[in-house]
Amino acid sequence: MSQSAKSEQNPKTRFSFNYIMLLLVVFGGFLVFGLSENIKGPAIPRMQSDFQLSEFELGLLLSFNALGYLIACSFTGLLSQKIGLKWTGIISFASMALAGLLMYLSQSYSFLSGSYFLLYIGNGMLEIGLAIMAARIFTRNTGMMMNLSHFFYGLSSVFAPIIAASMMGWDVFGGQLGWRGMYLIVLSLSLLPIIPSIIGKFPGDAGELGERIPLKSFFKDPIAWLIVAILTFGVVSEMAVGGWLVNFLEKAYGWSGESASWMLSMFFIFFMLSRLFVGPLTDKIGYTLSILIFSAFSGLCSLAAIAIGESGAILLAIAGIGIAPIYPTVMALLAKRYPRGTDAAITFSVTLMGVGSVVGNLLIGGIIDWGRALFAPSRGNEEALIIGLQAGYGFIAVLALLCSATCVLLYRKLRLTGEVI
């Protein structure tokens, strides 16, 4: 292999202009990703009101989003091999911006669902692309660098609910900007990372990585399936907070949209700081043990918050400390366990995780409606809704605990073969 090829394969060999461009794409991509994912918290109650949606229809809308994400995850790894990471990223950024325009134009539930579906196609492509890119770039201190990259997701997520709630109230041309205008403006920011994407040269796009592990081999690997389960439980629990926390606080405790959005922002402050300061610990503690400990902490915090009631709501935000390291640490685990098949490992894991996301969002919405219907005859509609919301959010906490329990199984299995990472 020539010296230039070696330099391209490991762009960190010197702090080059190209490396700076790749950092701008990775860090900027996660910033945009965090915004696009977490502006929905304050917007969802307004969408629900505009289109008169039930809780189940709301869960169905979020499940359509997860389905788009799933579809994107299933083909992005192959697409990146065919056209390269550069163009895969560019297409994902452009599709997210287009989704913002379509959401602005939406006047029906079906049109809104289609627009959200496109947004999550872009999000799925972006997440797989960024994960593969980070795995190729950050070959040393992988846990720390993966968490640092995802720190930028948390950074934008902190401000996303506040920005969204504020922007929806802006006076524009004699009327409020609303959730449609807010989505249009925020998702237009997705166009910015296209600039360094065009300039940069991406590792692996020249085909210098050599023979790779085929995707089908992961279906026969029990370790791979355990990692999928861990990733699914952890990420569904994480992502559900962005979609349901504001709704829960507004309807269960009667909080204002602004106050509920601030609590969601507090969740992401803890989330962001955890990825910044806990990330380096994952390399020292070990990836498997780190996931086990932090996911258990998150689940217990959320359950305690629900048991205590409104006065314990801050624990819902503190749970972000535990759930934050799960996804990037799993990515680091995949990169270290499958160094020659990281692309396929990420595609396999995240695609199957997407299946769990579809089911998870449906279950949360269904549990809320089921709880309300079950207790309405004896407790009244208002109290029954609160019980349903508590049951739905309790399920989010249980998912985090299941993530920890599955990690115990993985740790035992890896320890038997001396492969604990």
C-alpha positions in Angstrom: 0.0 0.0 0.0 1.4 3.4 -0.9 2.1 6.1 1.7 -0.7 8.3 0.3 -3.2 5.4 0.7 -2.1 4.8 4.2 -2.6 8.5 5.0 -6.1 8.4 3.5 -7.0 5.2 5.4 -6.0 6.9 8.7 -6.7 10.6 8.3 -5.5 11.2 11.9 -1.9 10.5 11.0 -1.5 14.3 10.8 -3.9 17.1 11.6 -4.6 17.8 8.0 -7.1 20.1 6.3 -8.9 17.0 5.2 -9.1 15.7 8.8 -10.6 19.1 9.8 -13.2 18.7 7.0 -14.1 15.2 8.2 -14.5 16.5 11.8 -16.8 19.2 10.6 -18.9 16.6 8.8 -19.0 14.3 11.8 -19.5 16.9 14.5 -21.7 19.1 12.4 -23.7 16.0 11.3 -24.4 15.1 14.9 -25.4 18.7 15.7 -28.0 18.7 12.9 -29.1 15.2 13.9 -29.7 16.3 17.4 -31.8 19.3 16.3 -33.9 17.3 13.8 -34.6 14.5 16.4 -35.5 16.7 19.4 -37.5 19.6 18.2 -40.4 17.3 18.0 -41.0 17.2 21.7 -42.7 20.7 21.9 -44.2 20.3 18.4 -46.0 17.0 18.9 -48.7 18.3 21.3 -49.4 21.1 18.7 -49.5 18.6 15.8 -51.9 16.4 17.9 -54.2 19.4 18.5 -54.1 20.5 14.8 -55.0 17.1 13.4 -57.1 15.9 16.4 -55.0 12.8 16.9 -55.5 10.1 19.6 -52.5 8.9 21.7 -52.4 5.7 19.6 -52.4 7.8 16.3 -49.5 9.8 17.8 -47.7 6.5 18.6 -48.4 5.4 15.0 -47.0 8.6 13.6 -43.8 8.0 15.6 -43.7 4.4 14.5 -43.9 5.5 10.8 -40.9 7.6 11.6 -39.1 4.6 13.0 -40.1 2.6 10.0 -38.5 5.1 7.7 -35.4 5.0 9.9 -35.4 1.2 9.7 -35.6 1.2 5.9 -32.8 3.7 5.6 -30.6 1.6 7.9 -31.2 -1.5 5.8 -29.7 0.0 2.7 -27.3 2.7 3.8 -24.3 0.4 4.4 -24.6 -1.1 0.9 -25.2 2.4 -0.5 -22.0 3.7 1.1 -20.1 0.9 -0.4 -21.5 1.6 -3.9 -21.4 5.4 -4.0 -19.1 6.2 -1.0 -19.7 7.9 2.4 -19.4 11.3 0.8 -22.5 11.0 -1.4 -24.4 9.0 1.1 -24.0 11.8 3.6 -24.9 14.5 1.1 -28.1 12.7 0.1 -29.1 12.3 3.8 -28.6 16.0 4.5 -30.5 17.0 1.4 -33.4 14.7 2.2 -33.8 16.1 5.7 -34.0 19.6 4.3 -36.6 18.5 1.8 -38.6 16.9 4.6 -38.7 20.2 6.4 -40.2 21.9 3.3 -42.8 19.2 2.9 -43.8 19.4 6.6 -44.3 23.1 6.2 -46.7 22.3 3.3 -48.5 19.5 5.2 -52.3 20.0 5.7 -53.3 16.4 6.5 -52.3 13.6 8.8 -51.3 11.4 5.9 -49.1 14.1 4.3 -47.5 14.9 7.6 -46.8 11.2 8.1 -45.2 11.0 4.7 -43.0 14.0 5.4 -41.9 12.6 8.7 -41.2 9.3 7.0 -38.8 11.1 4.6 -37.2 12.9 7.5 -36.4 9.6 9.2 -35.1 8.1 5.9 -32.6 11.0 6.0 -31.9 10.5 9.7 -31.3 6.8 9.3 -28.9 7.3 6.4 -27.1 10.0 8.4 -26.8 7.9 11.5 -25.4 4.9 9.7 -23.1 7.1 7.6 -21.7 9.0 10.6 -21.2 5.8 12.6 -19.2 4.1 9.8 -17.2 7.3 9.3 -16.4 7.7 13.0 -15.4 4.0 13.2 -13.0 4.5 10.3 -11.5 7.7 11.7 -11.3 7.1 15.4 -9.2 4.0 15.7 -7.6 4.9 19.1 -9.5 5.7 22.3 -12.6 4.7 20.4 -15.0 4.8 23.3 -13.9 8.4 24.2 -14.0 9.6 20.6 -17.4 8.0 19.9 -18.9 9.6 23.0 -17.3 12.9 22.1 -18.8 12.7 18.6 -22.2 12.0 20.1 -21.7 14.8 22.6 -22.5 17.2 19.8 -25.8 15.3 19.3 -26.5 16.0 23.0 -25.3 19.6 22.7 -27.9 20.4 20.0 -30.5 18.4 21.8 -30.1 20.6 24.9 -31.2 23.6 23.0 -33.5 22.0 20.5 -36.7 21.9 22.7 -36.1 25.5 23.9 -35.4 26.7 20.3 -38.5 24.9 19.0 -40.8 26.2 21.7 -39.5 29.7 21.2 -39.6 29.7 17.4 -43.2 28.4 17.3 -44.3 31.6 19.0 -42.4 34.0 16.7 -44.6 36.5 15.0 -44.0 36.3 11.2 -46.1 38.2 8.7 -48.9 38.9 11.2 -49.2 35.3 12.5 -47.2 32.8 14.5 -44.5 30.8 12.9 -46.0 27.6 14.4 -44.5 24.1 14.2 -44.6 24.0 10.4 -42.4 27.1 10.0 -40.1 26.0 12.8 -39.5 22.7 11.1 -38.8 24.4 7.8 -36.1 26.7 9.3 -34.4 24.2 11.6 -34.2 21.4 9.0 -32.8 23.9 6.4 -29.7 23.9 8.6 -29.1 20.3 7.3 -27.7 21.9 4.1 -24.7 23.3 5.9 -22.7 20.1 6.5 -22.9 19.4 2.7 -20.1 22.0 2.2 -17.3 20.2 4.1 -18.8 16.9 2.7 -18.1 18.0 -0.8 -14.6 19.2 0.0 -13.4 16.3 2.2 -12.0 12.9 1.2 -13.5 10.1 3.2 -11.6 7.0 4.4 -12.6 3.8 2.8 -14.3 5.4 -0.3 -11.3 4.4 -2.4 -11.8 0.7 -1.6 -8.6 0.3 0.4 -10.1 -1.4 3.4 -9.7 -4.9 1.9 -11.9 -7.9 2.3 -14.8 -7.3 4.7 -17.0 -9.7 6.8 -20.2 -10.4 4.9 -23.5 -9.2 6.5 -25.0 -12.7 6.6 -22.3 -14.0 9.0 -23.8 -11.8 11.8 -27.1 -13.8 11.7 -25.2 -16.8 13.0 -23.3 -15.0 15.7 -25.1 -15.1 19.2 -22.9 -12.2 20.4 -24.2 -10.0 17.6 -27.8 -10.8 18.6 -27.1 -9.9 22.2 -25.6 -6.6 21.1 -28.6 -5.9 19.0 -30.9 -6.5 22.0 -28.8 -4.2 24.2 -28.8 -1.5 21.5 -32.5 -1.8 20.9 -33.6 -1.6 24.6 -31.2 1.3 25.2 -31.9 3.4 22.2 -35.7 3.0 22.2 -35.6 4.1 25.9 -33.4 7.1 24.9 -35.4 8.2 21.9 -38.7 7.8 23.6 -37.8 10.6 26.0 -37.6 13.1 23.2 -41.1 12.1 21.9 -43.0 11.5 25.2 -41.4 13.6 28.1 -43.0 16.9 27.2 -46.4 15.2 26.5 -46.1 13.4 29.9 -45.4 16.5 31.9 -48.0 18.6 30.2 -50.8 16.1 30.6 -49.9 14.2 33.8 -48.9 17.2 35.8 -50.4 20.1 34.0 -47.1 21.8 33.2 -47.0 24.5 30.5 -45.3 23.7 27.2 -42.4 26.0 28.1 -41.8 24.4 31.5 -42.0 20.9 30.1 -39.6 21.9 27.3 -37.1 23.2 29.9 -37.3 19.8 31.7 -36.5 18.0 28.4 -33.6 20.4 27.9 -32.4 19.5 31.4 -32.5 15.9 30.4 -30.3 16.7 27.4 -27.9 18.8 29.6 -27.3 15.7 31.7 -27.2 13.7 28.5 -24.6 15.9 26.9 -22.3 16.2 29.9 -22.4 12.5 30.4 -21.1 11.9 26.9 -18.4 14.5 27.5 -17.2 13.3 30.9 -18.3 9.6 31.1 -17.0 8.8 27.6 -13.3 8.5 28.7 -14.4 6.2 31.5 -15.8 3.7 29.1 -12.3 2.9 27.8 -11.1 2.3 31.3 -14.1 0.4 32.8 -14.7 -1.6 29.6 -17.5 -1.2 27.1 -19.7 -4.0 28.3 -19.6 -3.1 32.0 -20.1 0.6 31.2 -23.3 -0.2 29.4 -24.5 -2.5 32.1 -24.0 0.1 34.9 -25.3 3.2 33.2 -28.4 1.7 31.7 -29.4 0.3 35.1 -28.9 3.8 36.6 -31.1 5.4 34.0 -34.0 2.9 34.4 -33.9 3.2 38.2 -34.0 7.0 38.1 -37.0 7.0 35.8 -38.9 4.5 37.9 -38.2 6.4 41.0 -39.4 9.6 39.4 -42.7 8.0 38.5 -43.1 6.6 42.0 -42.4 9.9 43.7 -44.7 11.9 41.4 -44.4 15.5 40.3 -41.8 16.5 43.0 -39.5 13.8 41.6 -39.7 15.0 38.0 -36.0 16.1 38.0 -35.1 12.4 38.2 -36.5 12.1 34.7 -33.8 14.5 33.5 -31.1 12.9 35.7 -31.8 9.6 33.9 -30.1 11.1 30.9 -26.7 10.6 32.6 -27.2 6.8 32.4 -28.8 6.5 29.0 -26.4 8.8 27.1 -23.3 6.6 26.8 -25.3 3.5 25.6 -25.4 4.1 21.8 -21.8 5.5 21.3 -20.3 2.8 23.6 -22.1 0.1 21.6 -20.7 1.6 18.4 -17.2 1.4 20.0 -17.9 -2.2 21.0 -18.8 -3.1 17.5 -15.8 -1.3 16.0 -13.4 -3.2 18.4 -15.1 -6.6 18.1 -15.5 -6.5 14.3 -12.6 -4.4 13.0 -12.8 -5.9 9.5 -16.6 -5.9 9.4 -17.6 -2.7 11.2 -19.8 -1.5 8.3 -21.7 -4.7 8.2 -21.9 -4.9 12.0 -23.3 -1.4 12.3 -25.8 -2.0 9.5 -26.9 -5.3 11.1 -27.3 -3.9 14.6 -28.9 -0.6 13.8 -31.3 -2.0 11.2 -32.6 -4.6 13.7 -32.7 -1.8 16.3 -35.0 0.0 14.0 -37.5 -2.9 14.1 -37.5 -2.5 17.9 -38.1 1.2 17.6 -41.2 0.6 15.5 -42.6 -1.9 18.0 -41.5 0.3 21.0 -43.3 3.4 19.9 -46.5 1.5 19.2 -46.3 -0.2 22.6 -45.8 3.1 24.5 -48.8 4.7 22.8 -50.9 1.6 23.1 -50.0 1.2 26.9 -51.1 4.8 27.5 -54.4 4.3 25.7 -54.9 0.9 27.4 -54.3 2.3 30.9 -56.7 5.2 30.3 -59.4 2.9 29.0 -58.9 0.4 31.8 -59.2 2.9 34.7 -61.6 5.5 33.1 -64.8 3.8 34.4 -63.6 3.7 38.0 -61.3 6.7 38.2 -62.7 9.2 35.7 -61.1 10.2 32.4 -58.5 12.7 33.8 -57.1 10.4 36.5 -57.2 7.5 34.1 -55.1 9.4 31.6 -52.5 10.2 34.2 -52.3 6.4 35.1 -52.0 5.6 31.4 -49.2 8.1 31.0 -47.4 6.8 34.0 -47.6 3.3 32.7 -46.3 4.3 29.3 -43.4 6.2 30.7 -42.8 3.3 33.2 -42.3 1.1 30.1 -39.6 3.5 28.9 -37.8 2.9 32.2 -38.2 -0.8 32.0 -36.5 -0.8 28.6 -33.4 0.7 30.2 -33.4 -2.0 32.8 -33.8 -4.7 30.1 -30.8 -3.2 28.4 -28.8 -3.7 31.6 -30.1 -7.2 32.1 -29.1 -8.2 28.6 -25.7 -6.7 29.1 -25.2 -9.1 32.1 -25.8 -12.0 29.7 -23.3 -10.6 27.2 -20.7 -10.0 29.8 -21.0 -13.6 31.1 -20.7 -15.0 27.6 -17.7 -12.9 26.7 -16.0 -13.6 30.0 -16.3 -17.4 29.4 -14.3 -17.0 26.1 -11.9 -14.3 27.5 -13.3 -11.7 25.0 -14.6 -9.0 27.3 -14.1 -5.6 25.7 
